[in-house]
Amino acid sequence: MNHDEVSPANPQAPPPSRRIARPVPATLPAVLLADVSDSMNTRDGAQPLRRIDRLAKVLEYLLTRLSVQALICFNDLPIEVPLLRRVGLPEPAGSTALHVALEHVGTLRPKPLRLIVLSDGMPNSVELALAWGRVLRPMVIDAYYLGPDAWERGLRFMADLAAAAGAGGRSGHFDLVDPVLLGTELHRRLLTGPQGR
């Protein structure tokens, strides 16, 4: 019998599917920490979408391809976001209290092994953020500046935050202009060890 035909025993039954189901990926012991402060309301240049809208597309792309322990947004306070295929980020508001968000990450159980920080600006307190980065040792912290320009001060802070945890985390600059490209790169980095190992 041709498997594409409806079975004579049950003419209403749909033919067996020839699709191969993708296995559900194991949950990575990683947390995504996303900036939703007021500056994420910005539209860069001729971009029709705000930074927050483009970041949501990045996270949607990523979360349809892998599973992480948690997605936490932060402004004045940390906000845990349900891990769904459609990412609903809070509207941008408030300041960039990264140290409060890092403190929250430290309370998660089981303790994550990796943290990806995505932010478009400087934290309220560089000193407190770096202090909490050290508290989280030996967690791998990857810290990325999201903005249209490779802002030296922002990049230096991200490098200092990645180094604070002492576990070989990476830092750098990503432009949100191409969410799929960024999502693909974050996916690759999450599936490799620190510094590409």
C-alpha positions in Angstrom: 0.0 0.0 0.0 1.2 3.5 -0.8 1.7 5.3 2.5 0.5 8.5 0.8 -3.0 7.1 0.4 -5.8 7.3 3.0 -6.2 3.9 4.7 -9.3 1.9 3.6 -9.9 0.9 7.2 -10.2 4.6 8.2 -10.9 6.8 5.2 -11.0 9.9 7.5 -7.5 9.3 8.9 -4.8 11.6 7.4 -1.9 9.8 5.8 1.1 9.2 8.0 3.4 12.2 8.1 6.8 11.8 6.4 8.2 14.7 8.4 11.0 13.9 10.8 10.4 15.6 14.1 13.4 17.6 15.4 14.4 16.4 18.9 13.6 18.9 21.6 17.0 20.4 22.7 18.1 19.9 26.3 17.9 23.1 28.4 21.2 24.8 28.5 22.3 26.0 32.0 22.3 29.6 30.7 20.4 32.8 31.3 19.7 35.6 28.8 19.8 39.0 30.5 18.2 41.7 28.3 18.2 45.4 28.8 14.7 47.0 28.6 15.6 50.4 30.0 14.2 53.6 28.4 17.0 53.8 25.8 15.7 50.6 24.1 12.8 52.8 22.8 15.3 54.4 20.4 15.0 54.0 16.6 18.4 54.1 15.1 18.8 56.0 11.8 16.2 55.1 9.3 15.2 51.9 11.2 11.4 51.5 11.4 11.6 49.3 14.5 12.8 50.3 17.9 15.8 48.6 19.5 13.4 46.7 21.8 11.4 45.3 18.8 14.6 44.2 17.1 15.9 42.6 20.3 12.6 40.7 20.6 13.2 39.3 17.1 16.7 38.2 18.0 15.4 36.4 21.1 12.5 34.8 19.2 15.0 33.5 16.6 17.3 32.1 19.4 14.5 30.6 21.5 13.0 28.6 18.6 16.4 26.9 18.2 17.5 26.2 21.7 16.2 26.1 25.3 17.8 28.2 28.1 17.2 28.2 31.9 15.7 31.7 32.0 15.1 35.0 30.1 15.4 38.0 32.4 14.8 41.6 31.4 16.0 44.5 33.5 15.5 48.2 33.9 15.1 49.4 37.5 14.2 45.8 38.5 14.7 42.3 37.0 11.6 40.9 35.2 11.5 37.2 34.4 9.9 36.6 31.0 8.1 33.3 30.1 10.1 31.2 27.7 7.7 31.0 24.8 8.4 30.9 21.0 6.9 34.4 20.8 8.9 36.7 23.1 6.9 39.4 24.8 9.4 41.9 26.2 8.2 44.6 28.6 7.9 48.1 27.1 11.2 50.1 27.7 11.2 52.2 30.8 13.4 53.3 33.7 17.1 53.1 34.2 19.8 50.4 33.7 20.1 48.8 37.1 22.3 45.9 35.9 23.7 45.2 39.4 20.2 44.4 40.6 19.7 42.0 37.7 23.0 40.3 38.4 22.1 39.9 42.0 18.9 38.3 40.9 20.8 35.9 38.7 22.8 34.9 41.7 19.6 33.6 43.4 18.6 31.3 40.6 18.6 27.6 41.3 20.0 25.6 39.9 22.8 28.0 39.5 23.3 28.8 35.8 26.7 28.1 34.3 26.5 30.9 31.7 25.1 34.4 31.4 24.6 36.4 28.2 24.2 40.1 28.9 22.6 42.2 26.1 22.5 46.0 26.7 22.7 49.2 24.7 24.2 51.4 27.4 26.1 51.9 30.6 24.7 50.6 33.9 23.6 52.9 36.7 26.6 51.8 38.7 29.7 50.4 36.9 31.3 49.6 40.3 28.3 47.6 41.6 27.8 45.8 38.3 31.4 44.7 38.3 31.2 43.7 42.0 28.3 41.4 41.2 30.1 40.0 38.2 32.8 38.9 40.6 30.2 37.5 43.1 28.9 35.2 40.3 32.3 33.5 39.8 32.9 31.1 38.2 29.9 31.7 36.0 30.8 32.4 32.4 29.6 36.0 31.6 29.3 37.0 27.9 28.5 40.7 27.7 27.5 42.4 24.5 27.0 46.1 23.7 24.0 46.6 21.4 24.1 49.8 19.5 24.6 51.4 16.1 28.2 52.4 16.9 31.1 50.6 18.5 31.0 53.0 21.5 34.4 52.7 23.2 33.2 53.3 26.8 30.4 50.7 26.4 32.7 48.2 24.9 35.3 48.6 27.7 32.6 48.1 30.3 31.3 44.9 28.6 34.9 43.6 28.5 35.4 44.4 32.2 32.1 42.6 33.1 33.1 39.5 31.1 36.5 39.5 32.8 35.0 40.1 36.3 33.6 36.6 36.5 37.0 35.1 35.6 35.7 32.2 33.6 36.7 33.2 30.0 33.6 35.0 29.0 33.4 37.0 25.8 32.4 40.6 25.0 31.9 42.7 21.9 29.6 44.8 19.9 26.4 43.7 18.0 24.3 46.0 15.9 20.6 45.1 16.0 20.1 46.1 12.4 19.9 42.4 11.4 18.2 40.3 14.1 18.6 37.0 12.3 22.3 37.5 11.9 22.7 38.4 15.6 20.4 35.5 16.6 22.5 33.1 14.5 25.8 34.4 16.1 24.4 34.1 19.6 23.2 30.6 18.9 26.6 29.6 17.7 28.3 31.2 20.8 25.9 29.5 23.2 26.6 26.1 21.8 30.4 26.6 22.1 32.5 27.0 25.2 34.1 30.3 26.4 36.3 31.9 23.9 35.1 29.5 21.2 36.2 26.3 23.0 
